[in-house]
């Protein structure tokens, strides 16, 4: 399956049972909610997917399970976040063998690679697979920026096709278009900058709070693309306090709490993460409950059944 790089691609959370095993029943509920709302791709094993605490076996089990459930309805991408080139290449090859439709690729983890090292890492993965690749550019959280000059080099590899733009510099969307035209498909990767990025021409949205509010997320995306800006803006203004939960170190706990509140997820996380409690929990729940109390009626459109 080729990837039509557009639309909302949820970075889905990984669900766990009370025994700290993969919870496929809860996962399926959320996955089907994403697909029913109109998601156009699924991304597994990202930061929200708690990739750093999943075993390799769990990642590939989750991939195989998701591919079976999705059954070709949308592309399924596996995130690769590895500390060594050898492990990243192995993950890419295994993902392709299992039937993944694409990859999202981070720079090397836990080592502050320079530009040459980062490019060599990306190129080794790209040359190891035929799968289409989205580069995840997030220097705020991962300390390595993929610069325009680096994308000059990456443009020479046909399966490097998209970028998750998470620099938090809204002008970078325009810089990418000015430099590369339509060579790279640009996905906004920061929920509180999503509408701004889409208005500036981003092709899609790798979303986080979509895990709790799939219909509203897809509605904003499609309304912007239909140039129904005022309608999109009304939803976005309502949504922004919740979207800002995406840029906190405890985004996993916060978003899982929101999933629980909307009935399509569970709150369980894997240690060392712990569920939030006390004043912090009350603060986050107030944001979520205030949003639920004023949840807007969506305008007519194709965003959910």
N, C-alpha and C positions, 0 to 999 in steps of 0.2 A: 504493500500500500504506500503510495506517495503521500506526502503531507501537503495539504493546502494550508499554508501558514497564515491563518487568519482566525479570528474569533477568540472566545474565552477558553483557555486551557487551565482547568483547576490543578493546582498543586495539592493533591489530596493528602489528607492525614492518614496515618497508619493506625488502625484500631487494635486494641489489646484487650484480652480477657482478664478476669480477676486473677488468673494464674500466670499472667504476663506472657501469654502466647498470642499469636495473631488471631484476631477476631474477625473472621470472614463474614459472619452474619451481619455484624454492625457495619463493616466495610461495604458490603453490597447495598445496604440501605442508602448510604451516602452516595455511592457511585451511581445508582439508578436515579437519585435526585438530580445529580449533575447532568446526566444524559437527558432526563426529561425536561430540564430547563433549557437545553440547547447548547451545552458545552460542545466544543468542536475538537477537543483533544483532552487527554488525561496524562498528567505527569506524576510518576511514582518516585518515591525515595528522595525527595528534596529535603530542604531544611524543615519544612512543615511535616514531611513524612518521617521525621526522626531518623534519617539515614545513618547518622553517626552511631546509633545504638542498635542498629539492625545487623544481624549476621549476614554474610553473603548468601547463605542458604535461604534465609527469610526473604531477602530482597528478590531472589529469583523465583521463589515460591509465590510471592506476591505478584510478580510480573506474570507468571504463567496463569495464575488464578484470574487476574484482571483481563488478560487477553481472552480467556475463555468466556468470562461474563460479558465483556464488551462485544465480542464476536463480530469484529469488523465495523461496528457502527461509527467509531471515531478512531483516530490514531492513538496508540498508547506509547508513551515515551518513558524511558528509564533514565533517571538522573545518575550521573557518574561523578562522585566526589571522593577521590582516592588520594592517598599520600605519595604513591609511586606510579611511575609510568607503566611499569609491568602490570600492576593491579588494574589500572585504568584500561589498558589494552585488553586484558583478560576479561574484564567486565563487559566491554563493548562487544567482544567476540561472543561471549556467552549470551548476552542480550539478543544479538542477531540470530543465534542458533535457536533460541527459544521463541522467536517470532516477533520481537519488539518492532515497532514501526519507526522508532527514532530514538535519539538520545539528547539529553540536556547535559552539558559538559562544563564542569567547574575547573578553574586552574588547580595546580597541585595544592593539596591540603597540608597544613601544619608546617610548611616550609615557604618562606617568603622568596619565591622564585623571581629572578629578574626577567626582563622581556625576552631574551633569547631562550632561557630555560622554559618559560611559559609557552612560547611559540613551539618549541621542540616537543613539548608535552602534548599540545593540541594536535600537532601534525602527526605524531605517532599514533594517536587514537584515530584520527581521520583516515589514515592510511591502512588501519587495521580492519576497517569495516566499510560496507557499502551503505550503511544506514545514514539518513539525513541527521544533521547535528545542529542543535541550538547552543551557542556559546552563552554562558551565564556570566554577565559582566557586573559584578557587585563588589567594588573596592571598599565600600563602607564596612561591610561585614567580613569580607575575606581578604582585604588588604592588598589585593593585586588588581590593578586596572588594566583592562584590555583597551589599549589606545587606538586611535584612528590609524596610526602607522602600523600597528600590529594587525589590524583588520586588512590593511593593504596586502599583507603577506597571506593572510587566511583566505582572502578572495580567490587565491589560486587553487583552492581545493573545493571541488564542486559540491561535495556533500556537506560542507559547512555552509548552512543556508540561512540561519536565523540567529538573532541575538535577544536574550532576555536583558533588557536595558534597565539596570538597577543602580546606576551611578548616583541617582537622586539629583542629577543636573538636567532639568527639563530641556535645556538647549541642546543636549547631546543627541536627542532625536533628530533635530534639524541638522546638526553637524553630520550625522550618519547619512541622511538623505543628500545633503550637499556634496558629500565626498563620494558616495557609492550609488546614488540613485536608488534603483530597486534591487540591487545585487543581494542585499541582506534584508530579510523580513524582520521587522522590529516589533518586539513584544514589550509592552510596559511590564515591569516586574515589581513595582512599588504601589500598593493599593491606594495610598493617599495622593498619589500623583497620576492615577490611572486616566481619569477623564482628560486632564490637561495633555497627557501624552497622546491619547487617541485623537484629540482635536488637532494636535500637531502632526498627525498622519500615521501614528503607530498602527501596525496591521492587526495586532492582537494584544491579549492581556493574559499573562500568567498570574492568576489571581489566588489570593489566600482566603479572604472572607467569603468568597464564593462557597467555601465548604459549609458555611452556615446559611448563606443567603444566595442560593444559586440563581433564582429567577431575577432578583434585583440586579445582580452583577451582569447577567446576560442582557437584561433590558437596557442598562446604561450603554453597554458596548454597541448594541444594534441601533439604538436611538441615535447615538453619535454618528454611526456610519450611514444612517438614513438622513442625516442633517437635521434631526429633530432635537436641536441643541437645548432648547428651553425645557423640553420634557425630560431629557437626560439630566439636566442640571438640577431640576427639582428633586429627583431621586438621589443624585450624588450629594447634594447638600444634606439631605436626611441621613445618608449613609456614612458621611465622613467621620463622625466620632467613632463609629465602629471600625471603619477602615484603618484608623490610626492604631488599632490594636496590632496591626501587621508589622509595625516598625519598633516593636519592643523586644528585648531579649527573651521574654517569656511568651512570644507570639504563639508557640505551640499550645501552651496551657490556655491562653486567652481564646484562641480560635476554637479549641476543643470545647471550652465552656460555652461558647456561642453555638456550636453545633448541638450540644446537649439541650440548650434553651430552645432551639428551633426544631428539635425532635428528630434530627438526622445524624446523630453522632453520640459518642460517649466521651467522658472526661478523662479516661485513663491514659496516663503517660508512662513512659519507661524511665526508671531511674538511670542517671541521677536527677532527672526532672521529677518534681513532685507537684501534685495539684496545689493550686493557690488557695490560701485561706485567710481568715481574719479581715483586716481593713482592706487589704489588696483585693481580696475576692469580692467584698462588698462594692468596692469602687468599679471593678470591671463588670460585675453583674448589673450595676445601675446603668452603665452605658448600654449594655445589651438590652435590658428591660425597658429603658426609655425608648430605644429604637423599636422594640416590639410593640410598645404602646402606641406609637405613632407611625407604624408601618404603612407606607403609602399604597394606595390602589394603583396598580401599574396600568399605563395606557394600553390601548389595543396593540397587539403585536405578537410575534412568534417567540415568546420566551416562557415556555412552561405550559404544562397541561393543567 
